[in-house]
Amino acid sequence: MPFLILAALFLSSLQAWSQSAVPLPARELRGSWIATVHNINWPSEPGLPATRQKEQLQRLIQSAHDHGLNCLIFQVRPAGDALYESQLEPWSPYLSGLMSLPPSPKWDPLEFAIQEAHRLGMELHAWFNPFRALAGDKHTPSSDHIRRQHPEWTVKYGRDWWMNPGIPEVRQRAVEVMLDVTRRYDVDGIHLDDYFYPYPQTGADKTLIPFNDTEAYAKAQSLGGAPLSLTAWRRQNVDEVVHNTYVGIKAIKRTVKFGISPFGLWRPNYPEGTGGGLDPYEDLGADSRKWLQQGWLDYLTPQLYWTIDRPKLGFATFYDWWLSENTLGRHIWPGMNSSKIGDDRNAGEILKQISVLRERGLRMTPGHFHWNFGALDKNLGKIGSMAKERAYNVHALPPASPWLSNVALPAPLLEKQAEGKRLRWGFSDARWENYSRWWVIQAQIEGKWRTVEVTFKDQHELDWPAKATAVAVRAAGKSWEIGQAGVLAR
């Protein structure tokens, strides 16, 4: 056999051996919400100079990366407003202090957050409140806000104003806003919170205050069709927004994930013997189990804000129930109330909850979100340092979503530069760039392979990792499917 053929076979077998010797990266969704309503997480106060706002946001995203997170849910529509450049809704007062007044000098917080998160190898999901119109009375609505443009579409309930989900134009507006962001921004996900119909409130006499949608309900029933009870009609309205948003996102960018974080239980007594006074199905119009089982979302983040040992509302009890109801195998990534540390729990409780999710790892690739990022960033009860040192000491990638994308990506070509101090990589066929979104860099250090970096698709080089005897680079697809490893020894 000619020497060149033998050499080619040797190199081919060596490459195959190298790829098989590199273990696959760990998988776990590790995320947090960054809330802008009432300036909870960012910006620290309204009216700051744009440079200061940017510095604060950049520091938060860097802090999230340094703590070991790989996904952020960034609130961009707190109450019929926008923390991004929008032709549909006014600039948020949480930026400038006055609704509709753009930050000065003008900049786009959502675009900036996306770029910073991607630069650090993290996902950025845009978070929308679908129906809240005004969060309290602190900020006066501007002339281009829905409360002024269409007061007949809004309802005062408690301290807040709400967009009435029973009005078709309100539902259409909610969907349009989310699809507009999907179309114009390179987001990794679109996220809805738990505020559908408002949480019930009682008056001074302890009786329930009704949500005033009587006129919209009567009008809908007069149009014909099968008559619905008030609560069934409300669920139908919310279902329409959820379904149309999911379908609309997939028509624009199939691999953009859609997630919802509903109240932690679907209905009282599911599972048997659990629950409290609130029935989200009846009270909020939220049929969250239906959305999951119909495949109208890619991940569900039930707000399991209770401790593990709570009798009727327990973290593990409800997580197991949601897993049992997950007939289509979507992601179940619950929310944990890390902000309650120091109140009715300590940081150890949050770490135990992470362990509970990992123990169920054979049934579902684990993941979770912290409410909210202030707990980690401010090291509340030492949760930030404990999570970083114990829970997140091994780098993890978000789980794959094979129903969205499942491309078999080839190994990239690797080469040393700058006398071996730099590493550069890329596909031999540039067409593969259209199918990849991330690069995953693994290094062999002291005989063990570890993930040392995740970068966005536009980065193709970095410094050779310290003490690394070999480096492997894999492409990750748009839904985090992992390709073959290109390997280069020191």
C-alpha positions as CSV (number, residue, x, y, z in Angstrom):
1,M,0.0,0.0,0.0
2,P,1.5,3.4,-1.0
3,F,3.0,5.4,1.8
4,L,0.6,8.4,1.3
5,I,-2.5,6.2,1.7
6,L,-1.0,4.7,4.8
7,A,-0.3,8.1,6.2
8,A,-3.8,9.3,5.4
9,L,-5.4,6.3,7.1
10,F,-3.2,6.9,10.1
11,L,-4.2,10.5,10.4
12,S,-7.8,9.6,9.9
13,S,-7.7,7.0,12.7
14,L,-5.8,9.4,14.9
15,Q,-8.4,12.1,14.5
16,A,-11.3,9.6,15.1
17,W,-9.5,8.4,18.3
18,S,-8.9,12.0,19.4
19,Q,-12.6,12.9,18.9
20,S,-13.8,9.8,20.8
21,A,-11.4,10.6,23.7
22,V,-12.9,14.0,24.2
23,P,-16.0,13.7,26.5
24,L,-19.2,15.5,25.7
25,P,-19.7,18.7,27.7
26,A,-22.0,18.7,30.7
27,R,-25.6,19.9,30.1
28,E,-27.7,22.1,32.4
29,L,-29.7,25.2,31.9
30,R,-28.6,27.8,34.5
31,G,-30.4,31.0,34.3
32,S,-31.9,34.0,36.0
33,W,-34.4,36.8,35.4
34,I,-33.2,40.4,35.2
35,A,-36.2,42.5,36.1
36,T,-36.6,46.1,35.0
37,V,-40.1,46.8,36.4
38,H,-39.8,49.2,39.4
39,N,-36.0,49.1,38.6
40,I,-35.7,45.8,40.6
41,N,-32.4,44.7,39.0
42,W,-31.7,47.3,36.3
43,P,-31.2,50.1,35.9
44,S,-30.6,51.0,39.5
45,E,-32.8,54.1,39.1
46,P,-34.5,55.9,36.2
47,G,-32.9,58.8,34.5
48,L,-29.3,57.8,34.7
49,P,-26.9,58.8,31.8
50,A,-26.8,56.2,29.1
51,T,-23.1,55.5,29.8
52,R,-24.0,54.6,33.4
53,Q,-26.9,52.4,32.3
54,K,-24.6,50.6,29.9
55,E,-22.0,50.1,32.6
56,Q,-24.5,48.7,35.0
57,L,-26.0,46.3,32.4
58,Q,-22.7,45.1,31.2
59,R,-21.6,44.5,34.8
60,L,-24.7,42.4,35.5
61,I,-24.2,40.2,32.4
62,Q,-20.5,39.8,33.2
63,S,-21.5,38.9,36.8
64,A,-24.0,36.3,35.5
65,H,-21.3,34.7,33.4
66,D,-18.8,34.7,36.2
67,H,-21.2,33.0,38.5
68,G,-21.7,30.2,36.0
69,L,-25.0,31.0,34.4
70,N,-25.6,30.3,30.7
71,C,-29.0,32.1,30.1
72,L,-30.6,35.3,31.1
73,I,-34.3,36.4,30.8
74,F,-34.2,40.2,30.3
75,Q,-37.5,42.1,30.9
76,V,-38.2,44.3,27.9
77,R,-41.9,45.0,28.2
78,P,-42.9,45.6,31.9
79,A,-46.2,47.4,31.2
80,G,-47.1,48.3,27.7
81,D,-43.7,50.0,27.2
82,A,-40.4,49.0,25.6
83,L,-36.7,48.8,26.7
84,Y,-35.7,48.7,23.1
85,E,-36.4,50.7,19.9
86,S,-40.1,50.1,19.1
87,Q,-42.6,51.6,16.6
88,L,-45.4,49.9,18.5
89,E,-44.9,51.0,22.1
90,P,-43.2,53.9,24.0
91,W,-39.9,53.9,25.6
92,S,-40.1,52.6,29.2
93,P,-40.1,55.2,32.1
94,Y,-37.8,52.8,34.0
95,L,-35.0,54.0,31.7
96,S,-35.5,57.8,31.5
97,G,-38.0,58.5,34.3
98,L,-40.6,59.7,31.7
99,M,-42.5,57.4,29.5
100,S,-41.7,57.8,25.8
101,L,-38.6,59.8,26.5
102,P,-35.6,57.9,24.9
103,P,-32.4,57.4,26.8
104,S,-29.8,60.1,26.2
105,P,-27.7,59.6,24.2
106,K,-30.0,57.2,22.5
107,W,-29.1,53.5,22.7
108,D,-30.9,50.2,22.6
109,P,-30.7,48.1,25.8
110,L,-32.0,44.9,24.3
111,E,-29.6,45.0,21.4
112,F,-26.8,45.8,23.9
113,A,-27.8,42.9,26.2
114,I,-27.9,40.4,23.3
115,Q,-24.4,41.4,22.1
116,E,-22.9,41.2,25.6
117,A,-24.6,37.9,26.5
118,H,-23.5,36.3,23.2
119,R,-20.0,37.6,23.6
120,L,-19.8,35.6,26.8
121,G,-21.4,32.5,25.4
122,M,-24.8,33.0,27.1
123,E,-28.4,32.9,25.8
124,L,-30.5,36.1,26.1
125,H,-34.3,35.7,26.2
126,A,-36.6,38.7,25.9
127,W,-39.2,38.8,28.6
128,F,-42.7,40.3,28.1
129,N,-45.6,41.0,30.3
130,P,-48.6,40.3,28.0
131,F,-51.4,42.3,29.6
132,R,-50.2,44.7,32.3
133,A,-50.7,48.3,31.1
134,L,-49.3,50.3,34.1
135,A,-47.5,49.0,37.1
136,G,-48.9,51.4,39.7
137,D,-49.5,55.1,39.4
138,K,-46.0,56.4,39.7
139,H,-45.5,57.0,35.9
140,T,-47.9,59.0,33.8
141,P,-48.8,57.3,30.6
142,S,-47.5,59.1,27.4
143,S,-49.7,60.0,24.5
144,D,-48.5,57.0,22.5
145,H,-49.2,54.5,25.4
146,I,-52.1,52.1,25.1
147,R,-53.7,53.7,28.2
148,R,-54.0,57.0,26.4
149,Q,-54.5,55.7,22.8
150,H,-57.2,53.2,23.7
151,P,-58.5,53.8,27.3
152,E,-61.4,51.6,26.4
153,W,-59.0,48.6,26.2
154,T,-57.8,49.0,29.7
155,V,-59.1,48.2,33.2
156,K,-58.0,49.4,36.6
157,Y,-57.6,46.5,39.0
158,G,-55.9,47.1,42.4
159,R,-53.0,49.5,42.0
160,D,-52.4,48.6,38.4
161,W,-54.0,49.2,35.0
162,W,-54.5,46.1,32.8
163,M,-55.0,45.6,29.1
164,N,-58.3,43.6,28.8
165,P,-57.5,40.2,27.3
166,G,-61.1,39.8,26.3
167,I,-60.6,42.5,23.6
168,P,-59.3,41.0,20.3
169,E,-57.1,44.0,19.6
170,V,-55.4,43.6,22.9
171,R,-54.6,40.0,22.2
172,Q,-53.3,41.0,18.8
173,R,-51.1,43.7,20.2
174,A,-49.5,41.3,22.6
175,V,-48.6,38.9,19.8
176,E,-47.5,41.6,17.4
177,V,-45.1,43.1,20.0
178,M,-43.4,39.7,20.6
179,L,-43.2,38.8,17.0
180,D,-41.7,42.3,16.2
181,V,-38.8,41.6,18.6
182,T,-38.4,38.0,17.2
183,R,-38.1,39.5,13.7
184,R,-35.8,42.3,14.4
185,Y,-33.5,41.1,17.2
186,D,-31.2,38.1,17.5
187,V,-32.8,36.8,20.6
188,D,-32.5,33.2,21.7
189,G,-35.9,33.1,23.3
190,I,-39.2,34.9,23.9
191,H,-40.5,34.6,27.5
192,L,-43.9,35.3,29.1
193,D,-44.3,35.7,32.8
194,D,-47.3,34.6,35.0
195,Y,-49.4,37.7,34.7
196,F,-52.3,36.8,32.4
197,Y,-55.5,37.8,34.1
198,P,-54.6,39.6,37.3
199,Y,-54.2,37.8,40.6
200,P,-57.4,38.1,42.6
201,Q,-57.7,40.8,45.2
202,T,-60.1,41.4,48.0
203,G,-61.6,44.6,49.3
204,A,-61.7,46.0,52.8
205,D,-64.7,43.8,53.6
206,K,-62.6,40.7,52.4
207,T,-64.9,40.0,49.5
208,L,-63.4,39.4,46.0
209,I,-63.0,42.4,43.8
210,P,-64.2,41.3,40.2
211,F,-62.1,42.1,37.2
212,N,-64.4,44.3,35.0
213,D,-64.5,42.5,31.6
214,T,-68.3,42.1,31.6
215,E,-68.9,44.1,28.5
216,A,-66.2,42.3,26.5
217,Y,-67.6,39.0,27.7
218,A,-71.1,39.9,26.7
219,K,-69.9,41.0,23.2
220,A,-68.0,37.8,22.6
221,Q,-70.9,35.7,23.6
222,S,-73.3,37.6,21.3
223,L,-71.1,36.7,18.3
224,G,-72.4,33.2,18.4
225,G,-70.7,29.9,18.7
226,A,-70.8,27.6,21.7
227,P,-71.5,29.5,24.9
228,L,-68.7,29.6,27.4
229,S,-68.5,30.3,31.1
230,L,-66.7,33.4,32.1
231,T,-63.5,31.6,33.2
232,A,-63.6,29.2,30.2
233,W,-63.8,32.3,27.9
234,R,-60.8,33.9,29.7
235,R,-58.8,30.7,29.3
236,Q,-59.7,30.7,25.6
237,N,-58.4,34.3,25.3
238,V,-55.1,33.5,26.9
239,D,-54.8,30.2,24.9
240,E,-55.1,32.3,21.7
241,V,-52.2,34.5,22.6
242,V,-50.0,31.6,23.7
243,H,-50.7,29.6,20.6
244,N,-50.4,32.4,18.1
245,T,-47.2,33.6,19.6
246,Y,-45.7,30.1,19.4
247,V,-46.8,29.6,15.8
248,G,-45.7,33.1,14.8
249,I,-42.2,32.7,16.3
250,K,-41.7,29.4,14.5
251,A,-42.8,31.0,11.2
252,I,-40.2,33.7,11.6
253,K,-37.2,31.9,13.3
254,R,-37.9,28.3,14.1
255,T,-35.1,27.9,16.5
256,V,-36.0,30.8,18.8
257,K,-37.4,29.2,21.9
258,F,-40.7,30.2,23.5
259,G,-41.0,29.8,27.2
260,I,-43.5,30.6,29.9
261,S,-43.1,30.9,33.7
262,P,-46.6,30.3,35.1
263,F,-47.6,29.9,38.7
264,G,-46.1,26.8,40.1
265,L,-49.2,24.6,40.2
266,W,-51.7,24.0,37.4
267,R,-54.7,23.5,39.7
268,P,-55.2,22.7,43.4
269,N,-55.3,19.0,44.2
270,Y,-53.0,18.2,41.2
271,P,-51.3,16.1,42.5
272,E,-53.8,15.0,45.0
273,G,-53.7,16.7,48.4
274,T,-51.7,19.7,47.2
275,G,-52.4,23.3,46.5
276,G,-53.7,26.3,48.4
277,G,-56.4,28.9,47.9
278,L,-55.4,30.1,44.4
279,D,-56.6,28.2,41.3
280,P,-54.5,29.6,38.4
281,Y,-56.7,27.7,35.9
282,E,-59.9,29.5,37.1
283,D,-58.5,32.7,38.6
284,L,-55.8,33.6,36.1
285,G,-57.1,32.1,32.9
286,A,-53.8,30.0,32.8
287,D,-54.2,26.5,31.4
288,S,-50.5,25.8,31.7
289,R,-50.7,22.1,31.4
290,K,-52.5,22.4,28.1
291,W,-49.8,24.7,26.7
292,L,-47.2,22.1,27.7
293,Q,-49.1,19.1,26.3
294,Q,-50.2,20.8,23.1
295,G,-46.5,21.7,22.4
296,W,-47.2,25.5,22.4
297,L,-43.9,26.2,24.1
298,D,-40.4,24.9,24.1
299,Y,-39.8,25.2,27.8
300,L,-42.0,25.6,30.9
301,T,-40.7,27.4,34.0
302,P,-43.2,26.8,36.7
303,Q,-42.5,29.2,39.6
304,L,-41.8,26.6,42.3
305,Y,-41.1,29.2,44.9
306,W,-41.6,26.9,47.9
307,T,-39.2,24.9,50.0
308,I,-38.7,21.2,49.5
309,D,-40.3,20.3,52.9
310,R,-43.5,22.4,52.6
311,P,-46.4,19.9,53.0
312,K,-49.0,21.1,50.4
313,L,-46.8,23.3,48.3
314,G,-43.4,21.5,48.0
315,F,-40.7,22.2,45.4
316,A,-39.9,18.5,44.6
317,T,-43.6,17.4,44.7
318,F,-44.6,19.8,42.0
319,Y,-41.5,19.3,39.9
320,D,-42.2,15.6,39.8
321,W,-45.8,16.2,38.9
322,W,-44.8,18.5,36.0
323,L,-42.4,15.8,34.7
324,S,-45.3,13.3,34.8
325,E,-47.4,15.6,32.7
326,N,-44.7,16.4,30.1
327,T,-46.0,14.1,27.4
328,L,-44.1,15.8,24.5
329,G,-40.7,15.9,26.3
330,R,-40.4,19.7,26.4
331,H,-38.0,21.3,28.8
332,I,-39.1,21.7,32.4
333,W,-36.9,24.3,34.0
334,P,-38.5,25.6,37.2
335,G,-38.0,28.9,38.9
336,M,-36.5,29.0,42.3
337,N,-37.1,31.9,44.7
338,S,-33.5,32.7,45.6
339,S,-34.6,36.2,46.7
340,K,-36.3,34.6,49.7
341,I,-33.0,33.7,51.3
342,G,-32.9,35.2,54.7
343,D,-36.7,35.1,55.0
344,D,-37.9,31.5,55.1
345,R,-34.8,29.7,53.7
346,N,-31.1,29.8,53.4
347,A,-28.7,29.3,50.5
348,G,-28.4,25.6,51.3
349,E,-32.1,25.2,50.4
350,I,-31.5,26.6,46.9
351,L,-28.5,24.2,46.5
352,K,-30.7,21.3,47.6
353,Q,-33.3,22.3,45.1
354,I,-30.7,22.2,42.3
355,S,-29.7,18.7,43.6
356,V,-33.3,17.6,43.4
357,L,-33.4,18.6,39.7
358,R,-30.2,16.8,39.0
359,E,-31.4,13.6,40.7
360,R,-34.2,13.5,38.1
361,G,-31.7,13.9,35.3
362,L,-32.4,10.5,33.7
363,R,-36.0,11.7,33.0
364,M,-35.2,15.2,31.9
365,T,-32.0,17.2,31.3
366,P,-32.0,19.5,34.3
367,G,-32.3,23.3,34.3
368,H,-33.5,26.1,36.5
369,F,-33.9,29.9,36.9
370,H,-33.2,32.1,39.9
371,W,-35.7,34.7,40.8
372,N,-34.1,37.1,40.6
373,F,-30.5,37.9,39.7
374,G,-30.0,40.3,42.6
375,A,-29.7,37.3,44.9
376,L,-26.7,35.9,43.1
377,D,-25.2,39.2,42.2
378,K,-25.4,40.6,45.8
379,N,-24.4,37.2,47.2
380,L,-27.5,37.1,49.4
381,G,-26.9,34.6,52.2
382,K,-23.7,33.7,50.3
383,I,-25.8,32.1,47.5
384,G,-23.6,33.6,44.8
385,S,-20.3,32.3,46.1
386,M,-21.8,28.9,47.2
387,A,-23.4,28.4,43.7
388,K,-20.2,29.4,42.0
389,E,-18.0,27.1,44.1
390,R,-20.3,24.1,44.5
391,A,-23.2,24.0,42.0
392,Y,-21.6,25.6,39.0
393,N,-17.9,24.6,39.4
394,V,-18.2,22.6,36.1
395,H,-19.1,24.6,33.0
396,A,-22.4,23.4,31.4
397,L,-24.1,24.0,28.1
398,P,-27.9,24.5,27.8
399,P,-29.7,21.3,26.9
400,A,-30.5,20.7,23.2
401,S,-33.9,21.1,21.7
402,P,-33.9,18.5,18.9
403,W,-37.5,19.3,17.9
404,L,-36.3,22.7,16.7
405,S,-33.0,21.8,15.1
406,N,-30.8,18.7,15.0
407,V,-28.0,19.2,12.5
408,A,-25.0,16.9,12.4
409,L,-22.1,19.4,12.4
410,P,-18.6,18.4,11.2
411,A,-15.5,19.0,13.2
412,P,-13.8,22.4,12.6
413,L,-10.2,22.7,11.5
414,L,-7.8,24.0,14.2
415,E,-4.5,25.8,13.8
416,K,-2.0,27.4,16.1
417,Q,-1.0,31.0,15.6
418,A,1.4,33.5,17.3
419,E,4.0,30.8,18.0
420,G,1.4,28.5,19.6
421,K,0.0,31.2,21.9
422,R,-3.2,31.6,20.0
423,L,-5.7,29.1,18.6
424,R,-7.8,29.6,15.5
425,W,-10.6,27.5,14.0
426,G,-13.2,27.3,11.3
427,F,-15.1,25.0,9.0
428,S,-13.4,23.8,5.8
429,D,-16.7,24.4,4.1
430,A,-18.1,27.9,5.0
431,R,-21.6,26.8,4.3
432,W,-21.7,25.1,7.7
433,E,-21.6,28.5,9.3
434,N,-25.3,28.9,8.4
435,Y,-26.1,25.9,10.7
436,S,-24.0,26.7,13.7
437,R,-24.5,29.3,16.4
438,W,-21.9,28.7,19.1
439,W,-18.4,27.3,19.6
440,V,-17.5,25.1,22.5
441,I,-13.9,25.0,23.5
442,Q,-12.6,22.1,25.7
443,A,-9.1,21.8,27.1
444,Q,-7.1,18.9,28.5
445,I,-5.5,20.1,31.7
446,E,-3.7,17.9,34.1
447,G,-5.0,14.9,32.2
448,K,-8.7,15.9,32.4
449,W,-10.9,17.4,29.8
450,R,-13.0,20.4,30.8
451,T,-15.1,23.0,29.0
452,V,-13.2,26.3,29.3
453,E,-15.1,28.6,27.0
454,V,-18.2,29.0,25.0
455,T,-18.2,31.8,22.3
456,F,-20.7,33.1,19.8
457,K,-20.5,32.0,16.1
458,D,-18.6,35.1,15.0
459,Q,-15.5,34.4,17.2
460,H,-12.9,32.1,15.7
461,E,-9.9,32.4,17.9
462,L,-8.6,32.8,21.5
463,D,-5.5,32.4,23.6
464,W,-4.3,28.9,24.1
465,P,-5.7,27.9,27.5
466,A,-3.2,27.9,30.3
467,K,-1.6,24.5,31.1
468,A,-3.6,22.8,28.3
469,T,-1.9,19.9,26.6
470,A,-4.6,19.6,24.0
471,V,-7.6,21.6,22.9
472,A,-10.9,20.5,21.3
473,V,-13.4,22.8,19.5
474,R,-16.9,21.8,18.6
475,A,-19.6,23.7,16.8
476,A,-23.0,23.9,18.5
477,G,-26.1,24.3,16.4
478,K,-29.0,26.7,16.8
479,S,-30.6,24.5,19.3
480,W,-27.4,23.4,21.1
481,E,-26.9,20.2,19.1
482,I,-23.2,19.4,19.4
483,G,-20.9,18.6,16.5
484,Q,-17.8,16.6,16.1
485,A,-14.7,17.7,17.9
486,G,-11.7,19.2,16.1
487,V,-8.6,18.3,18.3
488,L,-5.1,19.9,18.4
489,A,-2.3,18.8,20.7
490,R,0.2,21.2,22.3
